[in-house]
């Protein structure tokens, strides 16, 4: 980082089916929490960045930067960014760039999405806007279908079983029990996950992250200090369609974003104490861990067989419940991941990792078409 970017803290709504909330209600609650928790004045904020994918389609509300700015008394300059499910991570990345450039000193970063006021079919079609409209959509594919193809190829190539795959979701649900903001706060054993309704073979319902409402916010600053800084903020992209990839069981954008983040921070991946991982589907978790360099190809399932990914394990991931159990309001996810990492590094997490000093937030857009990685470090 060219400047020291501090994470002052933040706030979030509960994630779930929040029918009594509008998109504006969600944003306002996360914003108010962030300002209250960081103990700054609203007028300390000189810029706003919001990540959102489908505000116009599902809430009939675009122009969200100005909407958020209007919730503050001084109406600071604001912008909305979009990168499908990586919209939140891109919002944080954009804020870091503005802070490093000197264009701003204290930025409110918001992520928000309202998805449950329309039908599931409508949301599925809208989410496919994040895929290639010419190469993917005409075939009738949905994102569960695309990740099912990835899962089938991975299972064939590396020999993992249906029961193995269920261990990933089981771990997420076990972690979410302690998280008051999580959509699903109930343990679900692997054998139940394996028998849940089939969505797209081999993926079943409980392999898939849910449709969620929610908002999250963090405050970043170069002017005000805190015990946590962002050590690296990286962004990488790949081809939009899987048909243009050499492999469908690895995502080059994650590999590239991780390499850039490690180079920028000067850190080694083995000093990372905690990871918030983009577990949109159970198979994605296994692939991400390999692409991040924490397991060889086809070997990441061993981390779940040995429970190394638990809060007290050797590689704790998603103690919040991740996307799978905490919920996945598209634009809010990447911002919430940074907030969860901040909580781990400041001793505020519901499932606390012991002596965590460095954390990683990994946010993916599309089927690995966009990836952001943020490394946070306790000072």
C-alpha positions as CSV (number, residue, x, y, z in Angstrom):
1,X,0.0,0.0,0.0
2,X,1.2,3.5,-0.9
3,X,-0.4,4.9,2.3
4,X,-1.4,3.3,5.6
5,X,-5.1,2.6,5.2
6,X,-6.7,2.0,8.6
7,X,-9.9,0.0,9.2
8,X,-11.8,2.0,11.8
9,X,-14.6,-0.6,12.1
10,X,-18.1,-1.0,10.7
11,X,-21.5,-2.5,11.1
12,X,-24.0,-4.7,9.4
13,X,-27.6,-5.8,9.4
14,X,-28.7,-9.3,9.9
15,X,-28.6,-11.3,6.7
16,X,-31.7,-13.2,5.6
17,X,-35.3,-12.8,4.2
18,X,-35.9,-9.3,5.5
19,X,-39.3,-8.5,4.0
20,X,-40.0,-5.6,6.4
21,X,-36.8,-3.7,5.1
22,X,-36.4,-1.8,1.9
23,X,-33.0,-1.5,0.3
24,X,-32.7,2.0,1.8
25,X,-33.6,0.7,5.2
26,X,-30.8,-1.9,5.0
27,X,-28.3,0.7,3.9
28,X,-29.3,3.1,6.7
29,X,-29.0,0.5,9.4
30,X,-25.5,-0.6,8.3
31,X,-24.4,3.0,7.9
32,X,-25.7,4.0,11.4
33,X,-24.0,1.1,13.0
34,X,-20.7,1.8,11.3
35,X,-20.7,5.4,12.4
36,X,-21.8,4.5,15.9
37,X,-19.2,1.7,16.3
38,X,-16.3,3.7,15.0
39,X,-17.3,6.8,17.1
40,X,-16.7,9.2,14.2
41,X,-18.9,12.1,13.2
42,X,-20.9,11.7,10.0
43,X,-19.2,14.8,8.7
44,X,-15.8,13.0,9.1
45,X,-16.7,11.0,6.0
46,X,-15.5,12.8,2.9
47,X,-16.4,10.1,0.3
48,X,-18.9,7.2,-0.1
49,X,-18.4,4.0,-2.2
50,X,-21.2,1.4,-2.4
51,X,-21.1,-2.0,-3.9
52,X,-24.3,-3.3,-5.4
53,X,-25.2,-5.6,-8.3
54,X,-29.0,-5.7,-8.8
55,X,-30.5,-2.6,-7.1
56,X,-32.3,-1.5,-10.3
57,X,-33.6,-5.0,-11.1
58,X,-34.8,-6.2,-7.7
59,X,-35.5,-3.0,-5.8
60,X,-36.1,-0.6,-8.7
61,X,-33.5,1.6,-7.2
62,X,-30.3,2.7,-9.0
63,X,-28.1,5.7,-8.5
64,X,-27.2,4.3,-5.1
65,X,-24.1,6.4,-4.5
66,X,-26.2,9.5,-4.3
67,X,-28.8,7.7,-2.2
68,X,-26.2,6.8,0.4
69,X,-24.8,10.3,0.3
70,X,-28.2,11.7,1.0
71,X,-28.4,9.8,4.2
72,X,-25.5,11.9,5.5
73,X,-26.0,15.5,6.6
74,X,-23.3,17.0,4.3
75,X,-23.9,14.9,1.2
76,X,-20.3,13.9,0.4
77,X,-19.3,12.8,-3.1
78,X,-20.3,9.1,-3.8
79,X,-20.2,6.4,-6.4
80,X,-21.5,2.9,-6.9
81,X,-19.4,0.1,-8.3
82,X,-20.4,-3.3,-9.6
83,X,-18.5,-6.6,-10.2
84,X,-21.3,-9.2,-9.7
85,X,-20.7,-11.1,-6.4
86,X,-17.4,-9.2,-6.0
87,X,-19.1,-5.9,-5.9
88,X,-18.4,-5.4,-2.2
89,X,-14.8,-6.3,-2.5
90,X,-14.5,-4.0,-5.5
91,X,-16.0,-1.2,-3.3
92,X,-13.3,-1.7,-0.7
93,X,-10.6,-1.9,-3.4
94,X,-11.9,1.4,-5.0
95,X,-11.9,3.1,-1.6
96,X,-8.3,2.0,-1.0
97,X,-7.3,3.4,-4.3
98,X,-9.0,6.8,-3.6
99,X,-7.3,6.9,-0.2
100,X,-3.9,6.1,-1.6
101,X,-4.3,8.7,-4.3
102,X,-5.1,11.4,-1.7
103,X,-8.5,12.1,-3.2
104,X,-10.1,11.2,0.1
105,X,-9.0,10.7,3.7
106,X,-12.0,8.9,5.3
107,X,-14.3,6.8,3.3
108,X,-17.6,5.0,4.2
109,X,-17.7,1.8,2.2
110,X,-21.2,0.2,1.9
111,X,-22.4,-3.1,0.4
112,X,-26.0,-3.9,0.0
113,X,-28.6,-6.0,-1.8
114,X,-32.3,-6.6,-1.6
115,X,-33.2,-9.9,-3.3
116,X,-36.2,-11.5,-1.6
117,X,-38.9,-9.2,-2.8
118,X,-38.9,-10.8,-6.2
119,X,-39.3,-14.5,-7.2
120,X,-36.5,-16.9,-7.1
121,X,-36.7,-17.4,-10.9
122,X,-36.3,-13.7,-11.4
123,X,-33.2,-13.6,-9.2
124,X,-31.7,-16.6,-11.0
125,X,-32.2,-14.9,-14.3
126,X,-30.8,-11.6,-13.0
127,X,-27.8,-13.2,-11.5
128,X,-27.0,-14.7,-15.0
129,X,-26.2,-11.1,-16.1
130,X,-22.9,-11.8,-14.4
131,X,-22.2,-14.6,-16.9
132,X,-21.5,-14.3,-20.7
133,X,-24.8,-13.3,-22.3
134,X,-23.7,-14.8,-25.7
135,X,-21.8,-17.9,-24.7
136,X,-23.4,-19.0,-21.4
137,X,-27.0,-17.8,-21.0
138,X,-28.4,-19.1,-24.3
139,X,-27.7,-22.7,-23.2
140,X,-30.0,-22.3,-20.3
141,X,-27.3,-22.4,-17.6
142,X,-27.7,-20.9,-14.2
143,X,-24.9,-20.3,-11.7
144,X,-25.8,-23.5,-9.8
145,X,-25.6,-25.3,-13.2
146,X,-22.2,-23.8,-14.0
147,X,-20.8,-24.7,-10.6
148,X,-22.3,-28.2,-10.9
149,X,-20.3,-28.7,-14.1
150,X,-17.2,-27.6,-12.2
151,X,-18.1,-30.0,-9.3
152,X,-18.6,-32.9,-11.7
153,X,-15.3,-32.3,-13.4
154,X,-13.5,-31.9,-10.1
155,X,-15.0,-35.0,-8.6
156,X,-14.1,-37.0,-11.7
157,X,-10.5,-35.6,-11.8
158,X,-9.7,-36.0,-8.1
159,X,-12.0,-38.7,-6.9
160,X,-13.7,-36.9,-4.0
161,X,-17.2,-38.3,-3.0
162,X,-20.6,-36.8,-2.4
163,X,-20.1,-37.3,1.3
164,X,-16.8,-35.5,1.2
165,X,-18.4,-32.5,-0.4
166,X,-21.1,-32.3,2.3
167,X,-18.4,-31.8,5.0
168,X,-17.8,-28.3,3.6
169,X,-21.3,-27.1,4.1
170,X,-21.5,-28.8,7.5
171,X,-18.5,-26.8,8.6
172,X,-20.1,-23.5,7.5
173,X,-23.4,-24.3,9.3
174,X,-21.6,-25.3,12.5
175,X,-19.7,-22.0,12.5
176,X,-22.8,-19.8,11.9
177,X,-24.5,-21.0,15.1
178,X,-22.7,-18.3,17.1
179,X,-23.1,-15.5,14.6
180,X,-26.1,-13.3,15.5
181,X,-26.1,-11.8,12.0
182,X,-26.3,-15.2,10.2
183,X,-29.2,-16.2,8.1
184,X,-29.0,-19.9,9.2
185,X,-28.0,-20.5,12.8
186,X,-28.4,-24.2,12.9
187,X,-26.0,-27.1,12.7
188,X,-26.8,-29.5,9.7
189,X,-24.9,-32.8,9.6
190,X,-23.2,-34.0,6.4
191,X,-25.6,-36.9,5.9
192,X,-28.6,-34.5,5.8
193,X,-26.8,-32.2,3.4
194,X,-26.1,-35.2,1.1
195,X,-29.8,-36.0,1.0
196,X,-31.1,-32.4,0.5
197,X,-33.0,-31.7,-2.8
198,X,-31.0,-32.0,-6.0
199,X,-30.5,-28.6,-7.6
200,X,-28.0,-29.4,-10.4
201,X,-26.2,-32.8,-10.2
202,X,-24.1,-33.3,-8.2
203,X,-24.9,-30.1,-6.2
204,X,-27.8,-30.3,-3.8
205,X,-29.7,-27.4,-2.1
206,X,-27.4,-27.3,1.0
207,X,-24.3,-27.0,-1.2
208,X,-25.6,-23.6,-2.4
209,X,-25.5,-20.2,-0.7
210,X,-28.9,-18.7,-0.2
211,X,-30.8,-15.7,-1.7
212,X,-30.4,-13.0,1.0
213,X,-31.2,-9.4,1.9
214,X,-28.6,-7.4,3.9
215,X,-26.1,-4.6,4.1
216,X,-22.7,-4.0,5.6
217,X,-20.4,-1.1,6.0
218,X,-16.8,-0.3,7.0
219,X,-15.0,3.0,7.5
220,X,-11.5,3.3,6.1
221,X,-9.2,6.2,6.7
222,X,-5.6,7.5,6.2
223,X,-6.3,10.4,8.6
224,X,-7.7,8.6,11.6
225,X,-5.8,5.6,13.1
226,X,-6.9,2.2,14.4
227,X,-5.3,-1.0,15.5
228,X,-5.9,-2.6,12.1
229,X,-4.6,-1.7,8.7
230,X,-5.1,-3.0,5.2
231,X,-1.8,-4.5,4.2
232,X,-2.9,-5.2,0.6
233,X,-5.8,-4.7,-1.8
234,X,-5.7,-6.6,-5.0
235,X,-8.0,-7.1,-8.0
236,X,-7.7,-9.6,-10.8
237,X,-9.9,-10.6,-13.8
238,X,-10.4,-13.6,-16.1
239,X,-12.5,-14.3,-19.1
240,X,-16.2,-14.0,-18.4
241,X,-17.2,-17.4,-19.8
242,X,-15.9,-20.8,-18.8
243,X,-15.7,-21.7,-22.4
244,X,-12.7,-19.5,-22.8
245,X,-10.8,-21.1,-19.9
246,X,-8.1,-23.8,-20.0
247,X,-9.5,-25.3,-16.8
248,X,-12.8,-25.3,-15.0
249,X,-11.4,-26.7,-11.8
250,X,-9.2,-23.7,-10.9
251,X,-9.8,-20.0,-11.1
252,X,-6.8,-18.0,-12.4
253,X,-8.2,-14.7,-11.0
254,X,-7.9,-16.0,-7.4
255,X,-4.3,-17.2,-8.1
256,X,-3.4,-13.8,-9.6
257,X,-5.1,-11.7,-7.0
258,X,-3.4,-13.7,-4.2
259,X,0.0,-13.3,-5.8
260,X,-0.5,-9.6,-6.2
261,X,-1.7,-9.2,-2.6
262,X,1.3,-11.2,-1.2
263,X,3.7,-9.1,-3.3
264,X,2.1,-5.8,-2.2
265,X,2.1,-6.7,1.5
266,X,5.4,-8.4,1.6
267,X,3.7,-11.2,3.6
268,X,3.9,-15.0,3.1
269,X,0.6,-16.9,2.8
270,X,1.6,-19.0,5.8
271,X,1.4,-16.1,8.2
272,X,-2.3,-15.6,7.5
273,X,-4.2,-16.6,10.7
274,X,-7.8,-16.3,9.4
275,X,-9.6,-16.4,6.0
276,X,-13.1,-15.2,5.0
277,X,-13.6,-17.3,1.8
278,X,-16.1,-16.8,-1.0
279,X,-18.0,-20.2,-0.4
280,X,-20.9,-19.5,-2.8
281,X,-21.0,-23.3,-3.4
282,X,-19.3,-26.1,-1.5
283,X,-17.2,-27.0,-4.5
284,X,-16.0,-23.4,-4.8
285,X,-14.5,-23.6,-1.3
286,X,-12.3,-26.5,-2.2
287,X,-11.1,-24.9,-5.4
288,X,-10.4,-21.5,-3.7
289,X,-8.2,-23.1,-1.0
290,X,-6.1,-24.7,-3.7
291,X,-5.9,-21.6,-5.8
292,X,-4.9,-19.5,-2.7
293,X,-2.0,-22.0,-2.2
294,X,-3.2,-23.8,1.0
295,X,-3.5,-27.2,-0.6
296,X,-2.4,-29.0,-3.7
297,X,-4.9,-29.7,-6.5
298,X,-7.5,-32.2,-5.3
299,X,-6.2,-32.2,-1.8
300,X,-8.1,-29.4,0.0
301,X,-10.8,-31.8,1.2
302,X,-8.2,-33.1,3.7
303,X,-8.5,-29.8,5.6
304,X,-12.2,-30.6,6.3
305,X,-11.6,-34.3,7.0
306,X,-9.1,-33.2,9.7
307,X,-11.2,-30.2,10.8
308,X,-8.3,-27.8,10.2
309,X,-10.7,-25.1,9.0
310,X,-12.4,-24.8,12.4
311,X,-11.8,-21.7,14.6
312,X,-9.3,-23.7,16.7
313,X,-7.7,-25.4,13.6
314,X,-4.5,-24.8,11.7
315,X,-6.3,-22.8,8.9
316,X,-9.5,-21.2,10.3
317,X,-11.9,-20.1,7.5
318,X,-15.4,-18.6,7.6
319,X,-16.0,-18.6,11.3
320,X,-18.9,-16.2,10.5
321,X,-20.6,-19.0,8.6
322,X,-19.4,-17.7,5.2
323,X,-21.8,-17.1,2.3
324,X,-23.3,-20.6,2.8
325,X,-24.7,-20.1,6.3
326,X,-24.3,-16.4,7.1
327,X,-26.0,-15.5,3.8
328,X,-25.1,-13.9,0.5
329,X,-26.7,-10.5,-0.2
330,X,-24.5,-10.0,-3.3
331,X,-23.1,-6.5,-2.8
332,X,-22.8,-6.8,0.9
333,X,-20.7,-9.9,1.0
334,X,-17.2,-8.5,0.2
335,X,-17.7,-5.6,2.7
336,X,-18.9,-8.0,5.4
337,X,-15.8,-10.2,4.9
338,X,-13.5,-7.3,5.6
339,X,-15.6,-6.4,8.7
340,X,-15.4,-10.0,9.9
341,X,-11.7,-10.0,9.4
342,X,-11.5,-6.8,11.4
343,X,-13.5,-8.4,14.2
344,X,-11.1,-11.4,14.3
345,X,-8.1,-9.1,14.6
346,X,-9.7,-7.0,17.4
347,X,-11.2,-9.8,19.5
348,X,-14.8,-9.0,18.6
349,X,-15.7,-12.1,16.5
350,X,-18.4,-14.5,17.9
351,X,-16.1,-17.5,17.1
352,X,-12.7,-16.1,17.9
353,X,-9.5,-17.4,16.4
354,X,-6.8,-17.3,19.1
355,X,-4.1,-14.8,18.6
356,X,-5.1,-13.8,15.1
357,X,-2.8,-11.1,13.7
358,X,-3.4,-11.3,10.0
359,X,-6.5,-12.1,8.0
360,X,-7.6,-12.5,4.4
361,X,-10.9,-11.6,2.7
362,X,-11.5,-13.3,-0.7
363,X,-14.4,-12.1,-2.8
364,X,-15.3,-13.6,-6.2
365,X,-17.5,-12.3,-9.0
366,X,-19.1,-14.6,-11.6
367,X,-17.4,-18.0,-12.0
368,X,-14.0,-16.6,-11.1
369,X,-14.2,-13.8,-13.6
370,X,-13.4,-11.2,-11.0
371,X,-11.5,-11.6,-7.7
372,X,-10.6,-9.2,-5.0
373,X,-8.3,-10.0,-2.0
374,X,-7.7,-7.9,1.0
375,X,-5.1,-8.6,3.6
376,X,-5.6,-7.1,7.0
377,X,-3.0,-6.8,9.7
378,X,-3.2,-6.0,13.4
379,X,-0.7,-3.3,14.4
